[in-house]
């Protein structure tokens, strides 16, 4: 038996993953346990969890693989500062102490942290290092159902690479092309995230969600001034407008002058039509780059499968357009596409590439991304009693019937079932559910439960067999990473006066028979639900369909703005009692808000720092 522990840490979204004899046993982000959003610290809790799930001690682990090479990253920092000197000295002087204290000697730092977890862990030679983008590529290809595929990774930056192209065949991955820092699609998108007043490495999905409210008025200006984009999708950024290479901000004054607006300050500046047009423009540019890249590599290599990873692969609007362009027959996207997934990629890369083990799979090996902790009924009952909760116990079938009925009456439900999801999307394990037919539900969920901006869209979970009847797509999307249009016969046309509306004014227009999940451009970020991977969630939606003739539910992550997705029973109960959720279901236990002791109510509105 060969066991491999993968670790990613120290930038954002630290995580740990465990594989045994090539099988993915467990994977989780540190933030879920620490309750610190995007926690970048050594993932002590995640490591403890994956080891316990595997029933193995740290000392028994054969190999521990870190997801990147710190010396290469340090080389890039030094060379960048030297190239831009004396500019950037402040940034240099702030970053060096932590590099010299911890990051440069990361092998010892990692070893010391691991030893704290298990005093018997004494062999430093068990520690290995992968490369950042190789870890991403491995996370995309090895769990995929493809024997051969092109692998495209796009993110901010690893050691040097920001975009890589590789070919995966059987158990081998060959890296073929790279674009290097500072030229980065991920950092370009993050620069606009910063400019529109959202948090970098956190708010990029808000820019994507805001884009349909605007028009891409600045697309040509971005392509003319900020980026030199070639026909094959390769690109260079015009660094005179950016500050991220050596500075403490993403953009500089020249950038603000180019668009004739200062950086938005979220605490005092409202979102305006300008910000919506900017979001629309950078989204359009991103799609243009990705579509040129995928078209180019499809022609050059003539391989029909595409795998994607890296933070930019979470741009599900662009992913949907790749599928629609049909340059590839099939695409597969790692659900934990960002740095968290690097922990899994590093472990899989070592198993297949270094240890030369074959791949036997012709199916998705991610187990629906349900790789986190779960709880049995005895644990749940004990904890709910400790929390002084009022609850009843039902059979799984009774739960499905009761909750489907309550959802059909516009009740909102915290749904805590099975293993927690790995990656940023809730997929029916740690979800908040609602009725998509309600015209008020999007606003209600955003403002009264999630405590976040009203413009943010919600995703539909749909039974796989009903997908093509409701959306303009007929392709598996189990990880909520593809966007498609709502089916034409489900859309509601806009009146002439509606068409003249702009920006947030569009929000309250009913656009379809499932308005709660229909974005202002008639799009939706789709999760297909499969009986094989999540039977309880499948059965619930099926019961809802029997009552309503609608095989779709609103599915959003079980948390409030700025909070990591709930992980434990206590997390779920606290969020339930701190929001306007009506019902909480934890495995076979059912809790109604009206039955709870009012003294247990919490104020969750300002509990977490804004994301």
C-alpha positions in Angstrom: 0.0 0.0 0.0 1.4 3.4 -1.0 0.0 6.5 0.7 0.7 10.1 -0.5 -0.3 13.3 1.3 -0.6 16.4 -0.9 -0.3 19.9 0.5 -0.9 23.4 -0.9 -0.3 26.4 1.3 1.0 29.9 1.9 -0.6 31.9 -0.8 -4.4 31.4 -0.6 -6.8 28.5 -0.1 -4.5 26.1 1.7 -5.6 22.5 1.5 -4.6 18.8 2.0 -5.4 15.7 0.0 -4.8 12.0 0.6 -4.5 9.3 -2.0 -3.8 5.6 -1.3 -2.7 3.3 -4.1 -3.9 6.0 -6.6 -7.4 6.3 -5.2 -8.5 9.7 -4.0 -9.5 9.2 -0.3 -10.1 12.7 1.0 -9.4 16.4 0.2 -10.4 19.6 2.0 -9.5 23.3 2.3 -8.2 24.6 5.6 -10.7 27.5 5.6 -13.6 25.0 6.3 -12.0 24.0 9.6 -10.4 27.3 10.7 -13.4 29.4 9.6 -11.0 31.9 8.0 -12.0 32.6 4.4 -9.2 31.6 1.9 -7.0 30.6 4.8 -3.4 30.5 3.6 -1.7 29.1 6.6 -0.2 25.6 6.9 -3.3 23.4 6.7 -3.0 21.7 10.0 -6.7 20.9 10.4 -7.1 19.7 6.8 -4.1 17.4 7.2 -5.6 16.0 10.4 -8.9 15.4 8.6 -7.6 13.6 5.5 -5.4 11.4 7.7 -8.3 10.4 9.9 -10.5 9.7 6.8 -7.8 7.4 5.5 -7.3 5.7 8.9 -3.6 6.4 8.8 -1.1 8.3 10.9 1.3 10.9 9.5 4.3 8.7 10.3 2.8 5.9 8.2 2.5 8.1 5.1 5.0 7.2 2.4 5.3 10.5 0.6 4.3 14.1 1.4 4.3 16.4 -1.7 4.1 20.2 -1.7 2.4 21.7 -4.7 5.1 24.1 -5.8 8.8 24.8 -5.6 9.7 27.7 -3.3 13.2 28.3 -4.7 11.9 28.9 -8.2 9.3 31.3 -6.8 12.0 33.1 -4.8 14.1 33.4 -8.0 11.1 35.0 -9.8 10.6 37.5 -7.0 14.3 38.5 -7.0 14.6 38.7 -10.8 11.4 40.8 -10.9 12.6 43.2 -8.3 16.0 43.5 -10.0 14.3 44.2 -13.3 12.1 47.0 -11.9 14.7 48.4 -9.4 14.7 50.8 -7.7 10.9 50.9 -8.2 9.1 48.4 -5.8 11.6 48.7 -2.9 8.8 49.0 -0.4 7.1 45.8 -1.6 10.5 44.1 -1.7 11.4 45.1 1.9 8.0 44.0 3.2 8.1 40.5 1.5 11.7 39.6 2.2 11.5 39.0 6.0 8.8 36.3 5.7 10.7 34.7 2.8 14.0 34.6 4.7 12.2 33.5 7.9 9.8 30.9 6.5 9.3 30.5 2.7 12.9 30.2 1.5 13.5 27.4 3.9 10.1 25.9 3.3 11.3 22.2 3.5 12.3 22.7 7.1 9.3 24.9 7.8 6.9 22.2 6.4 8.8 19.4 8.2 8.6 21.3 11.5 4.8 21.8 11.1 4.3 18.2 10.2 6.4 17.1 13.2 4.1 19.1 15.5 1.2 16.9 14.2 3.1 13.6 14.8 6.3 13.4 16.8 7.1 10.1 15.2 7.3 11.8 11.8 11.1 12.0 11.5 12.1 11.4 7.9 12.5 14.7 6.1 13.3 12.8 2.9 9.6 11.9 2.7 9.0 15.5 1.7 8.9 16.2 -2.1 8.1 19.2 -4.2 6.0 19.5 -7.4 5.8 22.5 -9.7 2.8 24.8 -9.3 1.4 24.5 -12.8 2.4 20.8 -13.1 0.2 20.3 -9.9 -2.6 22.1 -11.6 -2.2 20.1 -14.8 -2.1 16.8 -12.9 -5.3 17.8 -10.9 -7.0 18.4 -14.2 -5.9 15.3 -16.2 -5.4 12.4 -13.8 -8.9 12.4 -12.3 -10.5 13.1 -15.7 -12.2 10.3 -17.7 -9.8 10.8 -20.7 -7.0 8.5 -21.8 -5.6 11.5 -23.8 -6.2 15.2 -23.5 -4.9 18.7 -24.0 -4.4 20.3 -20.6 -4.7 24.1 -20.3 -3.9 25.8 -17.0 -4.6 29.5 -16.4 -4.1 31.4 -13.1 -2.4 34.3 -11.6 1.2 33.0 -11.3 3.0 29.9 -9.9 6.7 29.9 -9.8 7.2 31.7 -13.2 4.3 30.3 -15.4 0.9 31.9 -15.6 -0.5 29.9 -18.5 0.6 26.4 -19.5 -0.2 23.9 -22.2 0.4 20.2 -21.7 -0.6 16.9 -23.3 -1.7 14.1 -21.0 -1.6 10.6 -22.3 -2.2 7.5 -20.1 -0.1 8.2 -17.0 2.2 10.8 -18.5 1.9 14.6 -18.7 4.3 16.6 -21.0 4.5 20.3 -20.5 4.9 22.0 -23.9 4.3 25.7 -23.7 4.2 28.4 -21.1 3.5 32.1 -20.7 5.5 33.7 -17.9 5.0 36.3 -15.2 4.3 39.3 -15.3 2.0 38.4 -18.4 -1.0 36.8 -16.7 -4.6 36.4 -17.6 -5.4 35.7 -14.0 -3.6 38.8 -12.8 -5.3 40.9 -15.5 -8.7 39.8 -14.3 -7.6 40.4 -10.7 -6.5 43.9 -11.6 -10.0 44.7 -12.8 -11.4 43.0 -9.6 -9.2 45.4 -7.6 -10.2 48.4 -9.8 -13.9 47.7 -9.4 -13.5 47.6 -5.6 -13.6 43.9 -4.9 -11.1 41.8 -3.0 -8.4 40.1 -5.1 -8.3 36.3 -5.0 -11.9 36.4 -3.7 -14.1 38.8 -5.7 -13.3 37.7 -9.2 -16.5 35.8 -9.5 -18.4 39.0 -8.5 -16.9 40.7 -11.6 -18.1 37.7 -13.7 -21.6 38.0 -12.1 -21.7 41.8 -12.6 -20.7 41.6 -16.3 -24.1 40.9 -17.8 -25.5 44.1 -16.3 -23.2 46.2 -18.4 -21.9 46.4 -22.0 -18.4 45.7 -23.1 -17.7 49.3 -24.0 -14.1 49.2 -23.0 -13.1 45.9 -24.7 -11.4 47.6 -27.6 -9.5 50.0 -25.3 -8.3 47.1 -23.2 -7.1 45.2 -26.3 -5.4 48.3 -27.7 -3.7 49.6 -24.5 -3.4 46.9 -21.9 -2.7 43.7 -23.8 -1.0 42.6 -27.0 -3.1 39.6 -28.0 -2.0 37.4 -30.9 -4.2 35.3 -33.1 -3.3 32.1 -31.4 -4.3 33.5 -27.9 -0.7 34.1 -26.7 -0.4 37.6 -25.1 1.7 40.2 -23.4 0.5 42.8 -20.9 1.6 46.5 -21.1 3.1 46.7 -17.7 3.2 50.5 -17.6 -0.5 50.3 -16.4 0.0 47.7 -13.7 1.6 47.8 -10.2 1.4 44.1 -9.1 4.9 43.1 -10.2 6.6 45.1 -7.5 4.0 47.4 -5.9 1.4 47.0 -3.2 -1.6 47.6 -5.5 -2.8 45.8 -8.7 -3.1 48.9 -10.9 -1.5 52.4 -11.0 -2.6 56.0 -11.8 -2.0 55.5 -15.5 -4.6 52.7 -15.4 -7.2 54.9 -13.6 -6.5 57.8 -16.1 -7.0 55.4 -19.0 -10.6 54.7 -17.9 -11.0 58.2 -16.4 -12.1 56.8 -13.0 -10.3 56.2 -9.7 -10.3 52.8 -8.1 -13.7 52.2 -6.4 -13.6 52.3 -2.6 -16.2 49.7 -1.7 -17.1 51.3 1.7 -18.0 54.6 0.2 -18.4 54.3 -3.6 -21.6 52.6 -5.0 -21.4 50.4 -8.0 -22.4 52.4 -11.1 -23.1 51.8 -14.8 -19.4 52.4 -15.3 -18.3 49.5 -13.1 -20.8 47.2 -14.8 -19.4 48.2 -18.3 -15.9 47.6 -17.0 -16.9 44.2 -15.7 -18.6 43.4 -19.0 -15.4 44.5 -20.9 -12.9 42.5 -19.0 -15.1 39.4 -19.1 -15.4 39.8 -22.9 -11.6 40.2 -23.2 -11.0 37.1 -21.0 -13.4 35.1 -23.2 -11.7 36.3 -26.3 -8.3 35.2 -25.0 -9.5 31.8 -23.8 -11.4 31.1 -27.0 -8.4 32.0 -29.2 -6.2 29.8 -27.0 -8.5 26.8 -27.2 -9.1 27.2 -30.9 -5.4 27.4 -31.6 -4.4 24.4 -29.5 -7.2 22.3 -30.9 -6.0 23.0 -34.5 -2.4 22.5 -33.6 -2.7 19.2 -31.7 -5.9 17.7 -33.1 -6.8 16.0 -29.8 -10.6 16.0 -29.0 -10.5 16.2 -25.2 -9.6 19.3 -23.1 -8.9 19.5 -19.4 -8.8 22.8 -17.5 -7.4 23.9 -14.1 -6.0 27.0 -12.4 -8.1 29.8 -10.9 -9.2 31.2 -14.3 -10.8 27.8 -15.1 -13.5 28.8 -12.5 -14.7 31.3 -15.0 -17.7 29.2 -15.9 -19.1 31.7 -18.5 -15.9 31.2 -20.6 -16.1 27.4 -20.0 -19.6 27.3 -21.4 -18.4 29.2 -24.5 -15.5 26.7 -25.0 -18.0 23.9 -25.1 -20.3 25.8 -27.4 -17.5 26.5 -29.9 -17.1 22.7 -30.4 -13.4 22.7 -31.0 -13.3 19.9 -28.5 -15.7 17.0 -28.2 -15.4 16.8 -24.4 -14.0 19.1 -21.7 -13.4 18.3 -18.0 -12.6 20.9 -15.4 -11.1 20.2 -12.0 -13.8 21.3 -9.4 -11.1 22.6 -7.1 -9.4 24.4 -10.0 -7.6 27.0 -7.8 -4.7 26.5 -5.5 -6.6 24.1 -3.2 -6.7 21.6 -6.0 -2.9 21.8 -6.3 -2.7 19.6 -3.2 -4.5 16.8 -5.0 -2.6 17.4 -8.2 0.8 17.2 -6.4 -0.2 13.8 -4.9 -1.5 12.4 -8.1 1.5 13.7 -10.1 3.9 11.8 -7.7 1.9 8.6 -7.9 1.6 8.6 -11.7 4.6 10.5 -12.9 7.4 9.8 -10.4 6.3 6.3 -9.3 5.2 5.4 -12.9 1.9 3.9 -11.8 -0.7 3.4 -14.6 -4.1 5.0 -14.9 -7.0 2.5 -15.1 -9.8 5.0 -15.1 -12.2 5.7 -17.9 -14.5 7.7 -15.6 -14.4 10.8 -13.5 -12.4 9.8 -10.3 -13.4 12.9 -8.2 -16.4 11.1 -6.6 -18.6 14.1 -7.3 -16.1 16.2 -5.4 -17.6 14.8 -2.2 -14.2 14.3 -0.5 -14.7 16.1 2.8 -16.0 15.1 6.3 -19.4 13.6 7.0 -21.2 12.7 10.2 -23.2 9.7 11.4 -26.6 10.1 13.1 -25.2 9.4 16.6 -22.7 12.2 16.3 -25.4 14.5 14.9 -28.0 13.8 17.6 -25.4 14.2 20.4 -24.2 17.6 19.0 -27.7 18.9 18.4 -28.6 18.1 22.0 -25.5 19.9 23.2 -26.5 22.9 21.0 -30.0 22.9 22.7 -31.6 22.5 19.3 -35.2 21.2 18.8 -35.3 18.6 16.1 -37.1 15.4 14.9 -35.6 12.4 13.2 -37.1 11.1 9.9 -36.3 8.5 7.3 -34.4 9.7 4.2 -37.6 9.2 2.2 -39.7 11.2 4.6 -37.0 14.0 4.5 -37.3 14.2 0.7 -41.1 14.3 0.8 -41.3 17.0 3.6 -38.6 19.2 2.2 -39.9 19.1 -1.4 -43.3 20.2 -0.1 -41.7 23.0 2.0 -39.6 24.2 -0.9 -42.6 24.3 -3.1 -44.1 26.8 -0.6 -41.1 29.1 -1.0 -39.4 28.0 2.2 -35.6 28.2 2.3 -33.6 25.2 3.5 -30.1 24.6 4.8 -29.2 21.2 3.3 -26.3 19.3 5.1 -25.9 15.8 3.7 -23.0 13.3 3.2 -19.5 14.4 2.6 -18.5 18.1 2.2 -17.5 19.3 -1.2 -13.9 19.9 -2.3 -13.6 23.2 -4.1 -15.5 26.5 -4.0 -18.9 25.2 -5.1 -21.6 23.7 -2.9 -23.0 20.7 -4.8 -25.8 19.4 -2.6 -23.6 18.5 0.4 -23.4 21.9 2.1 -26.1 23.9 0.2 -28.9 26.4 0.8 -31.8 25.4 -1.4 -34.9 27.3 -2.6 -37.7 27.3 -5.2 -36.4 28.6 -8.6 -40.0 29.6 -9.7 -40.2 32.4 -7.1 -39.8 35.9 -8.5 -38.6 37.3 -5.1 -36.2 34.5 -4.2 -33.0 35.9 -5.7 -33.3 39.2 -3.9 -34.5 37.4 -0.7 -31.6 35.0 -0.6 -29.0 37.7 -1.3 -30.2 40.3 1.2 -31.8 38.3 4.0 -29.8 35.1 4.1 -26.5 35.5 2.3 -26.2 39.2 3.4 -24.6 40.2 0.1 -25.0 42.3 -3.0 -28.4 42.0 -4.7 -27.0 41.6 -8.2 -25.3 38.2 -7.4 -26.9 35.4 -9.4 -27.8 31.9 -8.2 -27.2 28.5 -9.7 -29.7 25.8 -10.6 -29.3 22.1 -9.7 -31.1 20.1 -12.3 -31.7 16.4 -12.8 -29.4 15.3 -15.6 -32.1 13.6 -17.6 -34.2 16.8 -17.7 -31.3 19.1 -18.5 -31.9 19.6 -22.2 -35.6 20.4 -21.6 -34.7 23.4 -19.4 -31.4 24.7 -20.7 -29.6 25.1 -24.1 -27.1 22.4 -23.2 -26.9 18.6 -23.1 -23.6 17.9 -21.4 -22.7 16.7 -17.9 -21.9 19.6 -15.5 -21.7 18.0 -12.1 -19.3 20.7 -10.7 -21.3 23.8 -11.6 -18.6 25.0 -13.9 -20.5 25.5 -17.2 -22.9 28.4 -18.0 -25.7 28.0 -20.6 -28.8 29.8 -21.6 -32.2 28.9 -20.2 -34.3 27.1 -22.8 -36.1 29.5 -25.2 -39.5 28.1 -24.4 -38.9 28.8 -20.7 -37.8 32.4 -21.3 -40.1 35.4 -21.0 -39.4 38.1 -23.5 -38.7 41.7 -22.4 -41.0 44.5 -23.3 -39.7 47.6 -25.1 -39.6 49.5 -21.9 -37.7 46.7 -20.2 -35.1 46.7 -22.9 -34.3 50.3 -22.2 -33.4 49.5 -18.6 -29.7 49.5 -17.7 -27.6 48.0 -14.9 -29.3 47.0 -11.6 -32.6 48.3 -13.0 -32.7 45.0 -14.9 -32.7 42.9 -11.7 -36.4 42.8 -11.0 -37.6 41.8 -14.5 -39.0 38.3 -14.6 -37.1 36.6 -17.4 -38.2 33.0 -17.3 -40.4 30.4 -15.6 -37.5 29.8 -13.2 -36.6 33.5 -12.5 -34.6 32.8 -9.3 -31.8 31.2 -11.3 -32.1 33.2 -14.6 -29.4 35.9 -14.9 -30.1 39.1 -16.7 -28.7 37.7 -19.9 -30.9 34.6 -19.6 -27.9 32.5 -18.5 -27.5 30.1 -15.6 -24.5 28.4 -14.0 -25.6 24.7 -14.1 -25.1 21.8 -11.8 -26.3 18.5 -13.2 -27.4 16.1 -10.5 -26.7 12.4 -10.9 -28.3 9.6 -8.9 -25.0 7.7 -8.8 -23.0 10.4 -7.0 -25.6 12.0 -4.8 -28.7 9.9 -4.4 -30.3 11.9 -1.6 -30.0 15.2 -3.4 -31.3 13.5 -6.6 -34.3 12.1 -4.7 -35.2 15.5 -3.2 -35.2 17.2 -6.6 -37.2 14.3 -8.0 -39.8 14.7 -5.3 -39.9 18.5 -6.0 -40.4 17.7 -9.7 -43.4 15.5 -8.8 -45.1 18.3 -6.9 -44.2 21.2 -9.3 -43.3 19.7 -12.7 -40.0 21.5 -12.2 -36.8 19.3 -11.9 -34.7 22.3 -10.8 -33.7 23.8 -7.4 -31.9 27.0 -6.5 -28.5 25.8 -5.0 -26.2 28.2 -3.3 -23.4 27.6 -0.8 -24.4 27.1 2.9 -22.7 30.2 4.3 -23.1 34.0 4.5 -21.0 36.6 2.7 -17.4 36.3 3.9 -17.9 33.0 5.7 -16.4 29.7 4.5 -18.9 27.1 3.5 -20.1 25.3 6.7 -18.2 22.2 7.6 -19.4 20.9 11.0 -22.8 20.4 12.6 -22.2 23.4 14.8 -21.3 25.6 11.8 -24.6 24.6 10.1 -26.7 25.3 13.2 -25.0 28.6 13.9 -25.6 29.8 10.3 -29.2 28.6 10.5 -29.8 30.5 13.7 -28.0 33.6 12.4 -29.9 34.0 9.1 -33.5 33.9 7.9 -33.3 30.3 6.8 -36.6 28.5 7.5 -35.5 24.9 7.8 -32.3 23.0 8.5 -31.7 19.3 7.5 -28.7 17.5 8.8 -28.7 13.9 7.4 -31.9 12.4 9.0 -32.6 15.3 11.4 -35.1 18.0 10.6 -35.1 21.5 12.3 -37.7 24.2 11.8 -36.7 27.8 12.8 -40.1 28.4 14.5 -39.4 25.5 16.9 -36.1 26.9 18.1 -35.4 28.7 21.3 -35.3 32.4 20.4 -32.5 33.0 22.9 -30.2 30.9 20.5 -30.7 33.4 17.7 -27.4 35.0 16.4 -26.6 38.1 14.5 -24.7 36.8 11.4 -25.1 40.0 9.3 -21.7 41.5 10.4 -20.0 38.4 11.9 -17.6 37.9 9.0 -15.3 40.3 7.2 -16.7 41.2 3.8 -15.3 39.2 0.9 
